[in-house]
């Protein structure tokens, strides 16, 4: 990743953190204030790519994908009475116990 791209990423994160709309002008202003040399097309590309995206939700949902357990704050599916989060917690607990058993038998990764 080039310095121009990295500067755009950081500038976009700064704007998103302050709940400011991400525009090419604002990205350019932040990068100039930081003294970054960049190709003039990068801010426009990043602004265009992020215009229909909620950057904060994108960052907080990085680990969730197809088939992933719902996030801790996600509402339960209609009609399940909260059984899905409880089942996910139980599954995670079982996996953790299995990992501990492997470590106890000398099959740990760093043994």
Backbone as XML, in Angstrom:
<?xml version="1.0"?>
<chain id="A" units="angstrom">
  <residue number="1" name="UNK">
    <atom name="N" x="0.855" y="-1.165" z="0.000"/>
    <atom name="CA" x="0.000" y="0.000" z="0.000"/>
    <atom name="C" x="0.904" y="1.231" z="0.000"/>
  </residue>
  <residue number="2" name="UNK">
    <atom name="N" x="0.581" y="2.175" z="-0.841"/>
    <atom name="CA" x="1.398" y="3.379" z="-0.946"/>
    <atom name="C" x="1.081" y="4.346" z="0.198"/>
  </residue>
  <residue number="3" name="UNK">
    <atom name="N" x="1.950" y="5.322" z="0.381"/>
    <atom name="CA" x="1.723" y="6.335" z="1.408"/>
    <atom name="C" x="0.460" y="7.135" z="1.125"/>
  </residue>
  <residue number="4" name="UNK">
    <atom name="N" x="0.165" y="7.371" z="-0.154"/>
    <atom name="CA" x="-1.047" y="8.106" z="-0.517"/>
    <atom name="C" x="-2.295" y="7.350" z="-0.069"/>
  </residue>
  <residue number="5" name="UNK">
    <atom name="N" x="-2.305" y="6.053" z="-0.319"/>
    <atom name="CA" x="-3.448" y="5.234" z="0.083"/>
    <atom name="C" x="-3.585" y="5.200" z="1.604"/>
  </residue>
  <residue number="6" name="UNK">
    <atom name="N" x="-2.480" y="4.991" z="2.276"/>
    <atom name="CA" x="-2.492" y="4.926" z="3.728"/>
    <atom name="C" x="-2.958" y="6.245" z="4.332"/>
  </residue>
  <residue number="7" name="UNK">
    <atom name="N" x="-2.503" y="7.344" z="3.768"/>
    <atom name="CA" x="-2.933" y="8.657" z="4.256"/>
    <atom name="C" x="-4.431" y="8.836" z="4.074"/>
  </residue>
  <residue number="8" name="UNK">
    <atom name="N" x="-4.971" y="8.363" z="2.952"/>
    <atom name="CA" x="-6.421" y="8.446" z="2.724"/>
    <atom name="C" x="-7.186" y="7.602" z="3.736"/>
  </residue>
  <residue number="9" name="UNK">
    <atom name="N" x="-6.674" y="6.432" z="4.036"/>
    <atom name="CA" x="-7.331" y="5.565" z="5.014"/>
    <atom name="C" x="-7.381" y="6.252" z="6.370"/>
  </residue>
  <residue number="10" name="UNK">
    <atom name="N" x="-6.243" y="6.778" z="6.814"/>
    <atom name="CA" x="-6.210" y="7.442" z="8.113"/>
    <atom name="C" x="-7.097" y="8.684" z="8.132"/>
  </residue>
  <residue number="11" name="UNK">
    <atom name="N" x="-7.079" y="9.451" z="7.064"/>
    <atom name="CA" x="-7.914" y="10.647" z="6.997"/>
    <atom name="C" x="-9.394" y="10.262" z="7.044"/>
  </residue>
  <residue number="12" name="UNK">
    <atom name="N" x="-9.772" y="9.195" z="6.338"/>
    <atom name="CA" x="-11.159" y="8.736" z="6.354"/>
    <atom name="C" x="-11.563" y="8.264" z="7.750"/>
  </residue>
  <residue number="13" name="UNK">
    <atom name="N" x="-10.652" y="7.588" z="8.442"/>
    <atom name="CA" x="-10.948" y="7.147" z="9.807"/>
    <atom name="C" x="-11.123" y="8.329" z="10.751"/>
  </residue>
  <residue number="14" name="UNK">
    <atom name="N" x="-10.319" y="9.360" z="10.571"/>
    <atom name="CA" x="-10.453" y="10.569" z="11.391"/>
    <atom name="C" x="-11.822" y="11.201" z="11.167"/>
  </residue>
  <residue number="15" name="UNK">
    <atom name="N" x="-12.213" y="11.332" z="9.910"/>
    <atom name="CA" x="-13.509" y="11.929" z="9.596"/>
    <atom name="C" x="-14.659" y="11.073" z="10.135"/>
  </residue>
  <residue number="16" name="UNK">
    <atom name="N" x="-14.567" y="9.772" z="9.963"/>
    <atom name="CA" x="-15.621" y="8.881" z="10.447"/>
    <atom name="C" x="-15.727" y="8.930" z="11.965"/>
  </residue>
  <residue number="17" name="UNK">
    <atom name="N" x="-14.597" y="9.018" z="12.652"/>
    <atom name="CA" x="-14.599" y="9.086" z="14.108"/>
    <atom name="C" x="-15.295" y="10.338" z="14.604"/>
  </residue>
  <residue number="18" name="UNK">
    <atom name="N" x="-15.183" y="11.418" z="13.847"/>
    <atom name="CA" x="-15.826" y="12.682" z="14.223"/>
    <atom name="C" x="-17.228" y="12.815" z="13.632"/>
  </residue>
  <residue number="19" name="UNK">
    <atom name="N" x="-17.736" y="11.749" z="13.011"/>
    <atom name="CA" x="-19.057" y="11.750" z="12.374"/>
    <atom name="C" x="-19.192" y="12.859" z="11.332"/>
  </residue>
  <residue number="20" name="UNK">
    <atom name="N" x="-18.145" y="13.043" z="10.552"/>
    <atom name="CA" x="-18.122" y="14.031" z="9.479"/>
    <atom name="C" x="-18.198" y="13.273" z="8.154"/>
  </residue>
  <residue number="21" name="UNK">
    <atom name="N" x="-18.951" y="13.814" z="7.218"/>
    <atom name="CA" x="-19.070" y="13.177" z="5.905"/>
    <atom name="C" x="-17.703" y="13.104" z="5.236"/>
  </residue>
  <residue number="22" name="UNK">
    <atom name="N" x="-17.425" y="11.982" z="4.604"/>
    <atom name="CA" x="-16.137" y="11.778" z="3.954"/>
    <atom name="C" x="-16.234" y="12.274" z="2.512"/>
  </residue>
  <residue number="23" name="UNK">
    <atom name="N" x="-15.566" y="13.387" z="2.250"/>
    <atom name="CA" x="-15.534" y="13.959" z="0.908"/>
    <atom name="C" x="-14.085" y="14.116" z="0.476"/>
  </residue>
  <residue number="24" name="UNK">
    <atom name="N" x="-13.874" y="14.248" z="-0.817"/>
    <atom name="CA" x="-12.499" y="14.392" z="-1.308"/>
    <atom name="C" x="-11.867" y="15.679" z="-0.786"/>
  </residue>
  <residue number="25" name="UNK">
    <atom name="N" x="-12.667" y="16.731" z="-0.650"/>
    <atom name="CA" x="-12.129" y="17.993" z="-0.141"/>
    <atom name="C" x="-11.656" y="17.853" z="1.299"/>
  </residue>
  <residue number="26" name="UNK">
    <atom name="N" x="-12.433" y="17.168" z="2.117"/>
    <atom name="CA" x="-12.055" y="17.001" z="3.528"/>
    <atom name="C" x="-10.855" y="16.065" z="3.676"/>
  </residue>
  <residue number="27" name="UNK">
    <atom name="N" x="-10.812" y="15.021" z="2.864"/>
    <atom name="CA" x="-9.642" y="14.138" z="2.884"/>
    <atom name="C" x="-8.388" y="14.909" z="2.477"/>
  </residue>
  <residue number="28" name="UNK">
    <atom name="N" x="-8.519" y="15.711" z="1.432"/>
    <atom name="CA" x="-7.387" y="16.513" z="0.955"/>
    <atom name="C" x="-6.920" y="17.487" z="2.035"/>
  </residue>
  <residue number="29" name="UNK">
    <atom name="N" x="-7.857" y="18.130" z="2.705"/>
    <atom name="CA" x="-7.516" y="19.093" z="3.754"/>
    <atom name="C" x="-6.726" y="18.424" z="4.876"/>
  </residue>
  <residue number="30" name="UNK">
    <atom name="N" x="-7.186" y="17.270" z="5.315"/>
    <atom name="CA" x="-6.500" y="16.565" z="6.409"/>
    <atom name="C" x="-5.101" y="16.129" z="5.977"/>
  </residue>
  <residue number="31" name="UNK">
    <atom name="N" x="-4.991" y="15.600" z="4.761"/>
    <atom name="CA" x="-3.684" y="15.108" z="4.317"/>
    <atom name="C" x="-2.703" y="16.257" z="4.093"/>
  </residue>
  <residue number="32" name="UNK">
    <atom name="N" x="-3.182" y="17.402" z="3.599"/>
    <atom name="CA" x="-2.302" y="18.567" z="3.448"/>
    <atom name="C" x="-1.863" y="19.085" z="4.804"/>
  </residue>
  <residue number="33" name="UNK">
    <atom name="N" x="-2.786" y="19.091" z="5.770"/>
    <atom name="CA" x="-2.441" y="19.545" z="7.118"/>
    <atom name="C" x="-1.407" y="18.635" z="7.766"/>
  </residue>
  <residue number="34" name="UNK">
    <atom name="N" x="-1.428" y="17.366" z="7.386"/>
    <atom name="CA" x="-0.459" y="16.412" z="7.930"/>
    <atom name="C" x="0.867" y="16.448" z="7.183"/>
  </residue>
  <residue number="35" name="UNK">
    <atom name="N" x="0.917" y="17.199" z="6.092"/>
    <atom name="CA" x="2.151" y="17.314" z="5.328"/>
    <atom name="C" x="2.456" y="16.093" z="4.486"/>
  </residue>
  <residue number="36" name="UNK">
    <atom name="N" x="1.426" y="15.388" z="4.065"/>
    <atom name="CA" x="1.603" y="14.170" z="3.282"/>
    <atom name="C" x="1.618" y="14.514" z="1.794"/>
  </residue>
  <residue number="37" name="UNK">
    <atom name="N" x="2.607" y="13.971" z="1.074"/>
    <atom name="CA" x="2.613" y="14.099" z="-0.384"/>
    <atom name="C" x="1.747" y="12.974" z="-0.942"/>
  </residue>
  <residue number="38" name="UNK">
    <atom name="N" x="0.792" y="13.320" z="-1.796"/>
    <atom name="CA" x="-0.112" y="12.306" z="-2.325"/>
    <atom name="C" x="-0.524" y="12.655" z="-3.746"/>
  </residue>
  <residue number="39" name="UNK">
    <atom name="N" x="-0.889" y="11.618" z="-4.464"/>
    <atom name="CA" x="-1.401" y="11.810" z="-5.807"/>
    <atom name="C" x="-2.789" y="12.426" z="-5.687"/>
  </residue>
  <residue number="40" name="UNK">
    <atom name="N" x="-3.113" y="13.424" z="-6.502"/>
    <atom name="CA" x="-4.378" y="14.155" z="-6.323"/>
    <atom name="C" x="-5.637" y="13.337" z="-6.599"/>
  </residue>
  <residue number="41" name="UNK">
    <atom name="N" x="-5.525" y="12.167" z="-7.204"/>
    <atom name="CA" x="-6.726" y="11.380" z="-7.490"/>
    <atom name="C" x="-7.155" y="10.497" z="-6.323"/>
  </residue>
  <residue number="42" name="UNK">
    <atom name="N" x="-6.274" y="10.244" z="-5.352"/>
    <atom name="CA" x="-6.608" y="9.350" z="-4.254"/>
    <atom name="C" x="-7.790" y="9.826" z="-3.410"/>
  </residue>
  <residue number="43" name="UNK">
    <atom name="N" x="-7.836" y="11.071" z="-2.968"/>
    <atom name="CA" x="-8.981" y="11.482" z="-2.143"/>
    <atom name="C" x="-10.326" y="11.294" z="-2.849"/>
  </residue>
  <residue number="44" name="UNK">
    <atom name="N" x="-10.382" y="11.590" z="-4.139"/>
    <atom name="CA" x="-11.624" y="11.402" z="-4.886"/>
    <atom name="C" x="-12.026" y="9.941" z="-4.964"/>
  </residue>
  <residue number="45" name="UNK">
    <atom name="N" x="-11.044" y="9.058" z="-5.177"/>
    <atom name="CA" x="-11.337" y="7.626" z="-5.233"/>
    <atom name="C" x="-11.861" y="7.109" z="-3.898"/>
  </residue>
  <residue number="46" name="UNK">
    <atom name="N" x="-11.208" y="7.513" z="-2.821"/>
    <atom name="CA" x="-11.645" y="7.056" z="-1.510"/>
    <atom name="C" x="-13.014" y="7.615" z="-1.162"/>
  </residue>
  <residue number="47" name="UNK">
    <atom name="N" x="-13.249" y="8.882" z="-1.444"/>
    <atom name="CA" x="-14.545" y="9.494" z="-1.145"/>
    <atom name="C" x="-15.654" y="8.785" z="-1.922"/>
  </residue>
  <residue number="48" name="UNK">
    <atom name="N" x="-15.398" y="8.488" z="-3.187"/>
    <atom name="CA" x="-16.392" y="7.803" z="-4.016"/>
    <atom name="C" x="-16.653" y="6.387" z="-3.487"/>
  </residue>
  <residue number="49" name="UNK">
    <atom name="N" x="-15.600" y="5.695" z="-3.098"/>
    <atom name="CA" x="-15.743" y="4.328" z="-2.601"/>
    <atom name="C" x="-16.485" y="4.275" z="-1.267"/>
  </residue>
  <residue number="50" name="UNK">
    <atom name="N" x="-16.343" y="5.309" z="-0.462"/>
    <atom name="CA" x="-16.933" y="5.294" z="0.877"/>
    <atom name="C" x="-18.249" y="6.054" z="0.988"/>
  </residue>
  <residue number="51" name="UNK">
    <atom name="N" x="-18.737" y="6.638" z="-0.122"/>
    <atom name="CA" x="-19.923" y="7.475" z="-0.030"/>
    <atom name="C" x="-21.180" y="6.706" z="0.369"/>
  </residue>
  <residue number="52" name="UNK">
    <atom name="N" x="-21.292" y="5.461" z="0.003"/>
    <atom name="CA" x="-22.491" y="4.694" z="0.349"/>
    <atom name="C" x="-22.216" y="3.704" z="1.474"/>
  </residue>
  <residue number="53" name="UNK">
    <atom name="N" x="-21.158" y="3.947" z="2.222"/>
    <atom name="CA" x="-20.724" y="3.003" z="3.246"/>
    <atom name="C" x="-20.690" y="3.693" z="4.611"/>
  </residue>
  <residue number="54" name="UNK">
    <atom name="N" x="-21.178" y="2.990" z="5.627"/>
    <atom name="CA" x="-21.047" y="3.473" z="6.994"/>
    <atom name="C" x="-19.746" y="2.890" z="7.541"/>
  </residue>
  <residue number="55" name="UNK">
    <atom name="N" x="-18.709" y="3.702" z="7.563"/>
    <atom name="CA" x="-17.371" y="3.225" z="7.907"/>
    <atom name="C" x="-17.304" y="2.667" z="9.322"/>
  </residue>
  <residue number="56" name="UNK">
    <atom name="N" x="-18.015" y="3.276" z="10.258"/>
    <atom name="CA" x="-17.997" y="2.778" z="11.636"/>
    <atom name="C" x="-18.577" y="1.371" z="11.724"/>
  </residue>
  <residue number="57" name="UNK">
    <atom name="N" x="-19.702" y="1.131" z="11.062"/>
    <atom name="CA" x="-20.288" y="-0.210" z="11.120"/>
    <atom name="C" x="-19.421" y="-1.206" z="10.357"/>
  </residue>
  <residue number="58" name="UNK">
    <atom name="N" x="-18.763" y="-0.762" z="9.307"/>
    <atom name="CA" x="-17.862" y="-1.632" z="8.559"/>
    <atom name="C" x="-16.717" y="-2.107" z="9.448"/>
  </residue>
  <residue number="59" name="UNK">
    <atom name="N" x="-16.167" y="-1.206" z="10.217"/>
    <atom name="CA" x="-15.054" y="-1.542" z="11.098"/>
    <atom name="C" x="-15.497" y="-2.473" z="12.216"/>
  </residue>
  <residue number="60" name="UNK">
    <atom name="N" x="-16.655" y="-2.201" z="12.799"/>
    <atom name="CA" x="-17.098" y="-3.027" z="13.925"/>
    <atom name="C" x="-17.590" y="-4.392" z="13.497"/>
  </residue>
  <residue number="61" name="UNK">
    <atom name="N" x="-17.903" y="-4.583" z="12.217"/>
    <atom name="CA" x="-18.402" y="-5.866" z="11.741"/>
    <atom name="C" x="-17.392" y="-6.600" z="10.876"/>
  </residue>
  <residue number="62" name="UNK">
    <atom name="N" x="-16.120" y="-6.321" z="11.044"/>
    <atom name="CA" x="-15.092" y="-6.947" z="10.227"/>
    <atom name="C" x="-15.116" y="-8.461" z="10.380"/>
  </residue>
  <residue number="63" name="UNK">
    <atom name="N" x="-15.273" y="-8.961" z="11.582"/>
    <atom name="CA" x="-15.213" y="-10.391" z="11.825"/>
    <atom name="C" x="-16.477" y="-11.140" z="11.482"/>
  </residue>
  <residue number="64" name="UNK">
    <atom name="N" x="-17.571" y="-10.446" z="11.261"/>
    <atom name="CA" x="-18.815" y="-11.155" z="10.979"/>
    <atom name="C" x="-18.997" y="-11.327" z="9.492"/>
  </residue>
  <residue number="65" name="UNK">
    <atom name="N" x="-19.323" y="-12.506" z="9.116"/>
    <atom name="CA" x="-19.545" y="-12.815" z="7.713"/>
    <atom name="C" x="-20.643" y="-13.843" z="7.597"/>
  </residue>
  <residue number="66" name="UNK">
    <atom name="N" x="-20.737" y="-14.491" z="6.477"/>
    <atom name="CA" x="-21.761" y="-15.503" z="6.275"/>
    <atom name="C" x="-21.535" y="-16.641" z="7.254"/>
  </residue>
  <residue number="67" name="UNK">
    <atom name="N" x="-22.565" y="-16.987" z="8.003"/>
    <atom name="CA" x="-22.479" y="-18.092" z="8.938"/>
    <atom name="C" x="-21.865" y="-17.735" z="10.273"/>
  </residue>
  <residue number="68" name="UNK">
    <atom name="N" x="-21.465" y="-16.499" z="10.465"/>
    <atom name="CA" x="-20.877" y="-16.094" z="11.739"/>
    <atom name="C" x="-21.979" y="-15.884" z="12.767"/>
  </residue>
  <residue number="69" name="UNK">
    <atom name="N" x="-21.640" y="-16.041" z="14.023"/>
    <atom name="CA" x="-22.605" y="-15.814" z="15.098"/>
    <atom name="C" x="-22.958" y="-14.338" z="15.135"/>
  </residue>
  <residue number="70" name="UNK">
    <atom name="N" x="-24.169" y="-13.999" z="15.560"/>
    <atom name="CA" x="-24.549" y="-12.596" z="15.619"/>
    <atom name="C" x="-23.683" y="-11.847" z="16.623"/>
  </residue>
  <residue number="71" name="UNK">
    <atom name="N" x="-23.507" y="-10.566" z="16.384"/>
    <atom name="CA" x="-22.712" y="-9.730" z="17.284"/>
    <atom name="C" x="-23.406" y="-9.645" z="18.631"/>
  </residue>
  <residue number="72" name="UNK">
    <atom name="N" x="-22.680" y="-9.294" z="19.652"/>
    <atom name="CA" x="-23.217" y="-9.261" z="21.005"/>
    <atom name="C" x="-24.432" y="-8.349" z="21.114"/>
  </residue>
  <residue number="73" name="UNK">
    <atom name="N" x="-24.445" y="-7.247" z="20.406"/>
    <atom name="CA" x="-25.546" y="-6.299" z="20.487"/>
    <atom name="C" x="-26.621" y="-6.540" z="19.458"/>
  </residue>
  <residue number="74" name="UNK">
    <atom name="N" x="-26.482" y="-7.560" z="18.622"/>
    <atom name="CA" x="-27.457" y="-7.804" z="17.557"/>
    <atom name="C" x="-28.736" y="-8.385" z="18.144"/>
  </residue>
  <residue number="75" name="UNK">
    <atom name="N" x="-29.884" y="-7.953" z="17.649"/>
    <atom name="CA" x="-31.142" y="-8.504" z="18.164"/>
    <atom name="C" x="-31.307" y="-9.956" z="17.740"/>
  </residue>
  <residue number="76" name="UNK">
    <atom name="N" x="-31.990" y="-10.716" z="18.568"/>
    <atom name="CA" x="-32.234" y="-12.121" z="18.260"/>
    <atom name="C" x="-33.251" y="-12.232" z="17.138"/>
  </residue>
  <residue number="77" name="UNK">
    <atom name="N" x="-33.197" y="-13.329" z="16.402"/>
    <atom name="CA" x="-34.156" y="-13.550" z="15.319"/>
    <atom name="C" x="-35.559" y="-13.648" z="15.895"/>
  </residue>
  <residue number="78" name="UNK">
    <atom name="N" x="-36.539" y="-13.219" z="15.137"/>
    <atom name="CA" x="-37.922" y="-13.195" z="15.610"/>
    <atom name="C" x="-38.384" y="-14.603" z="15.961"/>
  </residue>
  <residue number="79" name="UNK">
    <atom name="N" x="-38.968" y="-14.740" z="17.154"/>
    <atom name="CA" x="-39.567" y="-16.010" z="17.538"/>
    <atom name="C" x="-38.624" y="-16.981" z="18.225"/>
  </residue>
  <residue number="80" name="UNK">
    <atom name="N" x="-37.338" y="-16.715" z="18.314"/>
    <atom name="CA" x="-36.463" y="-17.695" z="18.952"/>
    <atom name="C" x="-36.269" y="-17.418" z="20.438"/>
  </residue>
  <residue number="81" name="UNK">
    <atom name="N" x="-36.784" y="-16.292" z="20.911"/>
    <atom name="CA" x="-36.730" y="-16.006" z="22.331"/>
    <atom name="C" x="-35.328" y="-15.864" z="22.874"/>
  </residue>
  <residue number="82" name="UNK">
    <atom name="N" x="-34.371" y="-15.516" z="22.060"/>
    <atom name="CA" x="-33.012" y="-15.341" z="22.531"/>
    <atom name="C" x="-32.221" y="-16.632" z="22.567"/>
  </residue>
  <residue number="83" name="UNK">
    <atom name="N" x="-32.731" y="-17.689" z="21.972"/>
    <atom name="CA" x="-32.050" y="-18.978" z="21.998"/>
    <atom name="C" x="-30.793" y="-18.972" z="21.148"/>
  </residue>
  <residue number="84" name="UNK">
    <atom name="N" x="-30.783" y="-18.199" z="20.070"/>
    <atom name="CA" x="-29.620" y="-18.184" z="19.180"/>
    <atom name="C" x="-28.375" y="-17.658" z="19.883"/>
  </residue>
  <residue number="85" name="UNK">
    <atom name="N" x="-28.437" y="-16.513" z="20.591"/>
    <atom name="CA" x="-27.225" y="-16.061" z="21.293"/>
    <atom name="C" x="-26.780" y="-17.035" z="22.373"/>
  </residue>
  <residue number="86" name="UNK">
    <atom name="N" x="-27.743" y="-17.639" z="23.064"/>
    <atom name="CA" x="-27.379" y="-18.594" z="24.107"/>
    <atom name="C" x="-26.701" y="-19.810" z="23.489"/>
  </residue>
  <residue number="87" name="UNK">
    <atom name="N" x="-27.218" y="-20.257" z="22.344"/>
    <atom name="CA" x="-26.615" y="-21.408" z="21.670"/>
    <atom name="C" x="-25.216" y="-21.075" z="21.186"/>
  </residue>
  <residue number="88" name="UNK">
    <atom name="N" x="-25.024" y="-19.853" z="20.700"/>
    <atom name="CA" x="-23.708" y="-19.438" z="20.227"/>
    <atom name="C" x="-22.712" y="-19.392" z="21.388"/>
  </residue>
  <residue number="89" name="UNK">
    <atom name="N" x="-23.172" y="-18.904" z="22.542"/>
    <atom name="CA" x="-22.295" y="-18.851" z="23.717"/>
    <atom name="C" x="-21.921" y="-20.262" z="24.171"/>
  </residue>
  <residue number="90" name="UNK">
    <atom name="N" x="-22.906" y="-21.156" z="24.153"/>
    <atom name="CA" x="-22.662" y="-22.540" z="24.557"/>
    <atom name="C" x="-21.665" y="-23.210" z="23.615"/>
  </residue>
  <residue number="91" name="UNK">
    <atom name="N" x="-21.818" y="-22.959" z="22.306"/>
    <atom name="CA" x="-20.903" y="-23.533" z="21.313"/>
    <atom name="C" x="-19.488" y="-23.011" z="21.529"/>
  </residue>
  <residue number="92" name="UNK">
    <atom name="N" x="-19.362" y="-21.710" z="21.784"/>
    <atom name="CA" x="-18.048" y="-21.118" z="22.019"/>
    <atom name="C" x="-17.409" y="-21.712" z="23.270"/>
  </residue>
  <residue number="93" name="UNK">
    <atom name="N" x="-18.237" y="-21.943" z="24.293"/>
    <atom name="CA" x="-17.727" y="-22.518" z="25.538"/>
    <atom name="C" x="-17.212" y="-23.940" z="25.302"/>
  </residue>
  <residue number="94" name="UNK">
    <atom name="N" x="-17.962" y="-24.726" z="24.492"/>
    <atom name="CA" x="-17.540" y="-26.087" z="24.183"/>
    <atom name="C" x="-16.217" y="-26.092" z="23.423"/>
  </residue>
  <residue number="95" name="UNK">
    <atom name="N" x="-16.085" y="-25.182" z="22.444"/>
    <atom name="CA" x="-14.845" y="-25.105" z="21.672"/>
    <atom name="C" x="-13.677" y="-24.733" z="22.567"/>
  </residue>
  <residue number="96" name="UNK">
    <atom name="N" x="-13.908" y="-23.808" z="23.495"/>
    <atom name="CA" x="-12.843" y="-23.392" z="24.408"/>
    <atom name="C" x="-12.413" y="-24.555" z="25.295"/>
  </residue>
  <residue number="97" name="UNK">
    <atom name="N" x="-13.395" y="-25.340" z="25.781"/>
    <atom name="CA" x="-13.068" y="-26.492" z="26.617"/>
    <atom name="C" x="-12.265" y="-27.530" z="25.835"/>
  </residue>
  <residue number="98" name="UNK">
    <atom name="N" x="-12.635" y="-27.725" z="24.558"/>
    <atom name="CA" x="-11.895" y="-28.679" z="23.729"/>
    <atom name="C" x="-10.455" y="-28.226" z="23.534"/>
  </residue>
  <residue number="99" name="UNK">
    <atom name="N" x="-10.260" y="-26.923" z="23.338"/>
    <atom name="CA" x="-8.901" y="-26.405" z="23.181"/>
    <atom name="C" x="-8.099" y="-26.620" z="24.452"/>
  </residue>
  <residue number="100" name="UNK">
    <atom name="N" x="-8.742" y="-26.394" z="25.613"/>
    <atom name="CA" x="-8.049" y="-26.594" z="26.877"/>
    <atom name="C" x="-7.656" y="-28.060" z="27.047"/>
  </residue>
  <residue number="101" name="UNK">
    <atom name="N" x="-8.548" y="-28.984" z="26.649"/>
    <atom name="CA" x="-8.247" y="-30.407" z="26.754"/>
    <atom name="C" x="-7.048" y="-30.765" z="25.893"/>
  </residue>
  <residue number="102" name="UNK">
    <atom name="N" x="-6.959" y="-30.188" z="24.692"/>
    <atom name="CA" x="-5.820" y="-30.443" z="23.820"/>
    <atom name="C" x="-4.529" y="-29.980" z="24.478"/>
  </residue>
  <residue number="103" name="UNK">
    <atom name="N" x="-4.574" y="-28.830" z="25.130"/>
    <atom name="CA" x="-3.385" y="-28.313" z="25.795"/>
    <atom name="C" x="-2.980" y="-29.212" z="26.955"/>
  </residue>
  <residue number="104" name="UNK">
    <atom name="N" x="-3.967" y="-29.725" z="27.669"/>
    <atom name="CA" x="-3.666" y="-30.580" z="28.814"/>
    <atom name="C" x="-3.017" y="-31.893" z="28.395"/>
  </residue>
  <residue number="105" name="UNK">
    <atom name="N" x="-3.297" y="-32.380" z="27.206"/>
    <atom name="CA" x="-2.758" y="-33.658" z="26.753"/>
    <atom name="C" x="-1.424" y="-33.488" z="26.016"/>
  </residue>
  <residue number="106" name="UNK">
    <atom name="N" x="-0.877" y="-32.288" z="26.021"/>
    <atom name="CA" x="0.413" y="-32.079" z="25.403"/>
    <atom name="C" x="0.352" y="-31.782" z="23.913"/>
  </residue>
  <residue number="107" name="UNK">
    <atom name="N" x="-0.828" y="-31.468" z="23.412"/>
    <atom name="CA" x="-0.968" y="-31.166" z="21.991"/>
    <atom name="C" x="-1.023" y="-29.661" z="21.727"/>
  </residue>
  <residue number="108" name="UNK">
    <atom name="N" x="-0.541" y="-28.855" z="22.641"/>
    <atom name="CA" x="-0.585" y="-27.413" z="22.466"/>
    <atom name="C" x="0.326" y="-26.973" z="21.320"/>
  </residue>
  <residue number="109" name="UNK">
    <atom name="N" x="0.035" y="-25.836" z="20.799"/>
    <atom name="CA" x="0.761" y="-25.306" z="19.653"/>
    <atom name="C" x="2.223" y="-25.017" z="19.965"/>
  </residue>
  <residue number="110" name="UNK">
    <atom name="N" x="2.505" y="-24.548" z="21.181"/>
    <atom name="CA" x="3.864" y="-24.127" z="21.505"/>
    <atom name="C" x="4.566" y="-25.098" z="22.465"/>
  </residue>
  <residue number="111" name="UNK">
    <atom name="N" x="4.112" y="-26.323" z="22.536"/>
    <atom name="CA" x="4.755" y="-27.291" z="23.433"/>
    <atom name="C" x="5.955" y="-27.925" z="22.772"/>
  </residue>
</chain>
